[in-house]
C-alpha cells in the first residue's frame, strides 16, 4: 500500500516515520526545509521509543495517486489542501487527523463523504526543527467513519495504522472528537505562557483555569445535546464526573493526568505553532466552544478570554505570566 502523509509536521512525520519503519511505503509531504533534511539524513525520531533514524521518502507536493492518504495539517489549512489534492486522491480513502471537530465536513465538501475516514490522535509529538521529531508521550489512535457505519475499508485502514500506533475503532467518531476537544482545552495555556503542559498543571492558578476551561467546554457540549464518546484510558462518564468535582479535587486529578505525558516537556500543538511563528488553530479548539456557546445561547467567558490571549501572543510574539493570564480571564468572566 502506498501511503501519502500530507502536511507532515509533528504528528504526520511521527506516524509516517513509524509506518515506514514497520515496512510500509510512505511518502511525507511537507515544507522544503523538512523535506530536504529528511531526504538527506533520514527522519530522526527520539523520545518515548528511544532514538532512531528512519529512511522515508519526502516531497513538497504530491505527484502520484496513493492507496491511502493521511491529512495531518492544521484544521485551517485542510480545505485548501483537499482542493489541491483532488486530482490525485479522488476515490482514494482519506483520513483526517486534525484536532477539533470540523475537518471531516471540510474535507467531505471537496472530496465527498464516501471516502473520508476520521482519526482522533492521542499522543504527544513535537516538531521544532527540520528532519527531527520527538515522540513525547506514547498514546493511541481512534478511527471511525464519520458519514457511514464502520466497514471493511475502515478496518483495513485501522490495521495499517496499528503498525505505528495502537489503533481503536469508534462507532461515534464525532463524539470522540468532542471528548478530545475537552482535553485539548489545555493547549491554550501553554501557547499563552510558553510553558509546557506539565508546568502549567503544576501552577495552582493555571491548573484551576485549565479545569474551568474544560468544565465550561463540557457543559456547553452537554447543553447542545452532543453525545461524548469514550477514548482509550479516558471513559467519557469519568471525564464528566471529574469535571463536576470540587475544584481542589479536579485540579489534583488534572495534575495526576499530566504525569501520563511523561517527563519530556509536552508543548501542545498550539504552542508549537506559536514558536514557529505560524497561525495557530485556536479558533478550532477553544474557539469551537465559543462558537457552540453562541449557537446555544450559553456564555463561554473563559474560552473567549483565552482565544483572545492566544491571538494576542500570535500578534506580539510575547508570552504572558500566569498572573497576567488569570487577571485577563477574571476580567472577562467578571470576577
N, C-alpha and C positions, 0 to 999 in steps of 0.2 A: 504494500500500500504506500503510495506517495503522499506524504503529508506536507502541507504548507502552513507555517505559523506566521500569521500576518500581524505586524506591529510588535515584533519581538523585542520587548524590553525585559523587565524583571521576570514576570510570570511566564511570558511566552518563551523567553530564552531558557529558563529553567526547565519547563515542561518539555519543550522541544529538544533540549540537550539530553534530558534523561531518556526520552524516547529514542533518540539517536544512539545513546549508549546501550539501549536494550535491543538494538538491531533494526529499528525502523528507518525508512528512507525519508529523511526530514530536510526541509529547506527553511531556514529562518529568513523572514523578510523584515528588514529593519532599516535604520538610518545608516548613512555611509560610514561614519567612524566605527560603529559597532560591526558592521558587515566586513569592513576591511580588517579589523582586528581578529574577528573570528576566522576569516578565510586564511589569514596569515599564520595565526598561532593556535587555532582551535578555540573552543569556548571553555574558559576556566570557571569551574563551579567549586565553591567551598561552603563551609558551614555544617549543616546537620549531618550530611553523609560523608564528611571529610573532604579533602581536596582532590580534585580530578580535572583532567583536561580531555574534552570530548571533541573529536573531529566531526564537524557537521557543516553542511553547505550553508552559505548565507548569500543573500542578494538584496538589492534595493527595491526591486519590483518583481512581481510575479509574472513569469513569461511561459508558464506551462499549465496544463489542466491537472490539478491534483485529484487524488481519490478522496481526500478529506482535508478540510480547511479549518484551522483554529484561528478565531479572531481574538487577539489579545491586546488591542489598543484601548485607549480610554473611551468611555461612552460618547463623549462629544465628537469623536472622530469616526465613529462606527458607520454612520450613514454614508459619509463620503467614501470611506474605504469600500463599502459594499458596492457602490456605484462604479468605482474604479475596477473592482474585481469581477464584475458581472460577466464580461466576455469569457473568463477562464473558469468560473465556478458555477455557471448556470447548470442546474441539475445535479450539482455536487453537494453532499452534506456539509453544512457549515455550522460550526459550534461557536456560539457566543460565550465569552469568558470574562465579561465585564462585571465590575461592581454595580450596584444599583439595580433598577427594575425595568429599565426602558429599552435596553439594547435589542431584545428579541423582536419587539414590534418594529423598531427602526430598521433592522436587517430584513425582516419579512416584507416590509413595504417595498424593498428593492428586489429581493431575491425570491420572494414567495414563501408562504408558511410551510409548505410541504418539506422543504429541505433544511429548515432551521432546527438545530438542537441547542439546548441551553445548559450551561455548566456554572455551578457555584464553586468558586475557588476558595479553599480553606487551608491556606498555607502561607508562610512568610517568605517573601523573596525580595531581594534588594539589588538594584542595578544603579550604580553611580559612576561607573567608568566603562568605556568600550571594551568588549571582549570578556567581561567578567561579571558573574552574578553570585550572590550569596543566598544559600538556602537557610534562612534564619530560623525557621521552625517547621518541622515536618507536620503534614496535615493530610487532607483528603480532598477529593473532588466529588461533587454531586451532580449527576447528569440526568436530564429529563427531556421530554418532547413537549414544548410549550403549547403546541397547537393541535396535538393529537395524542392518543394513548401511546404508551411505550410499545415500540415494535422491535422487530429483529434488527433493523438497522441501528436503532439506538443501543441495543445490547451489544452489537458488534463494535460500535464506537467506544462504549464503556470498557470493553475488553482490551482495546488498544490503549486507551488512556491509563488503564490499570497497570500497564507495564512500567509507567513512570511514577504514578502516584495512586494509592488506593482509591478506587472509584466506586461510588454507590449510585444506585438508581433511585429516582424520586418520581412518584406519580403526581406530585404537586410542586413542580419546579418553581412556579411563580411564588408560592408560599415560602419556599426555601430561600428565594432571593430576598423576600421581605424580612425573613429571620436574619439573614446575613446583613441586611441593611441596618438592623438594630445594632448588631455587633460593630459594624463599620462607623457608627456614630463616633467612635473613639478616634477615627482618622483625623478629625478636625483639630483636636487639641495639639497633637504633635506638629501639625502644619503651622499652627499659630505660634507655638512656643519654641520650636526647633528641638524639642525633647523627644526621646524615644517613647513608645507606648508604655514600656516598663517604668520609665522615670515619671511619666505623667501619673500613673496609678500609684506611685509611691508618695505623691504630694497630696495631702488631705484635701486641699481646696479644689485641685484639679480632678482628683478622684471623685469627689462629690459632684462636680459639674458633669463628669462622664455619666454618672448614674442618672442625673437629671435629664441629660440629653437622650439617653436610652429609654428612660421612663416616658418622656414626652413622646418619643417615636412610637413606642409600644402602645400607648394609649390612643394616639392618633390613628394608628393602623387598625386597632380594635374598633374604634368608632366608625371607621369606613367599612367595616364588615369583612375585612380581608382575613382569610384563614392562614395562619402561620404553619409552616412545616418544620418538623424536627430535622436537625443536622447531626452528623456523627459526633458523638460525645456532647451534644447540646440539645436535649429534648425541649421543644417549644414550650410545653407546660412548665418545665423547671425554670426556663428563662423568664417567663411572665411572672412566676411566683417570686423569683429572686428580686425582680424589679419592684415588686409590691412590698418588700420587706422594709423595716425601718432603715433610715439612711446609714447608720453605722454598720449594720449587718450587710447591706447591699454593697457598700464601699469595700468592706473586707472581702466579700466574695469576688468583687472585681479585681482586687489585688491578687487574690489566690489564682484567679483565672489567668492573669497576666504572667504567672510563673510558667504556664504551659507554653509560653512563647520562647522559653529558653533564655540563655544568658546573652546571646548575640542581640544587640540593640535592634528592636523591631521598629522601623520608622513609619510604616504605613505608606500606602501609595500616594497619598496627598502630600505628605512632607517630601517624598522623593521628587515629586513634580516641582515643588517649590524650590528645592535645592538645585534642580537642573534648569530653573528659570522658565519652566513650561506652565501653561494654563492647567489648573487642577480640575478634577471632576467633582468639586464640592457641590455644584448645583444639582448633581445626580445622586448625591448622598444625603447630607443634611438638608440640602435644598429640596430634595424629593419629599421630605417630611413637611417642610414649609408649604410646598405646593399642595400636598394632600390635606393639610390643615385648612388651607383656603377653600378647597373644594368641599370640605365637610363642615366648615364654619367653626373650626376649633383653633384657638390661638396657639402658636408654637414659638414663644418668645426666646427660649434658649437656643433652639436650632436656627432661628432667624438671626440671632446675635452672632453665632459662630460662623455662619455663612458670610456675614458682613466682615468679620475679622479675618477670615481666610482671604477674601478678596482684597482686604487692606494689605495684608502681607504680600500677596501676589504683586500688588502695585508698587509697594515701597521696598520690598526685599528685607524688611526689618522685622525680626521676631519680637514678640511681646513677653513680658514677665507674667508669672502666674497671677500676681496681684492686678496687673492691667487687664488680664483676661476676665477674672472674676468680677472686677469692678464694671467692665463693659457689659457683661451678661446680666449682672444685677440691675444695672440701669435699664436695660431693655425689658427685663422682667418687671421692673417697678419696685425692686427691693432696695 
